[in-house]
C-alpha cells in the first residue's frame, strides 16, 4: 500500500480532494486518504478548507 493511500505522506500533493455539490448552495469536500469531510455553502470554501486540513495533517506528520 502506498503512503498516500493511508494518509502517511507529508506531501499535500499526494492527497485527493473530492468536491461534490449536494444541493442548492451546499457543497462537500472529502479526502479519502484521511476519511474526512467538510460541508459548506460554496465550492471554493470547502475546497480551501480541505486543503488547509490536509496541509495541517502533513505538517503534524513532519514534526514527528
C-alpha positions in Angstrom: 0.0 0.0 0.0 1.4 3.4 -0.9 1.9 6.2 1.6 -0.8 8.4 0.1 -3.4 5.6 0.3 -3.0 5.5 4.1 -2.6 9.2 4.8 1.0 8.9 6.0 2.6 11.1 3.3 4.0 14.5 4.3 3.3 15.9 0.8 -0.1 17.6 0.3 0.0 16.8 -3.4 -0.2 13.1 -2.6 -3.8 13.6 -1.2 -7.0 13.7 -3.2 -9.7 16.3 -2.5 -13.1 15.5 -4.0 -15.8 18.2 -4.2 -19.5 17.5 -4.6 -22.5 19.7 -4.9 -25.1 18.3 -2.6 -27.9 20.7 -3.2 -28.7 24.3 -4.0 -25.9 26.3 -2.3 -24.5 23.3 -0.5 -21.1 21.6 -1.1 -19.0 19.0 0.5 -15.3 18.1 0.2 -13.9 14.8 1.0 -10.3 13.4 1.4 -10.4 9.6 1.1 -6.9 9.1 2.5 -7.9 11.0 5.7 -11.5 9.9 5.7 -12.5 13.5 6.4 -15.5 15.5 5.1 -16.2 19.2 5.2 -19.5 20.8 4.3 -20.2 24.4 3.3 -22.1 26.7 1.1 -19.5 27.4 -1.6 -17.3 25.3 -3.8 -14.2 27.4 -3.0 -15.0 27.4 0.7 -15.0 23.6 1.1 -12.0 23.1 -1.2 -9.9 25.7 0.6 -10.9 24.3 4.0 -10.0 20.8 3.0 -6.6 21.7 1.6 -5.9 23.6 4.8 -6.8 20.4 6.8 -4.5 18.3 4.6 -1.6 20.8 5.0 -2.1 20.7 8.8 -2.1 16.9 8.7 1.1 16.8 6.7 2.8 19.3 9.0 1.9 17.3 12.0 3.4 14.2 10.4 6.6 16.0 9.5 7.0 17.1 13.1 7.0 13.5 14.4 
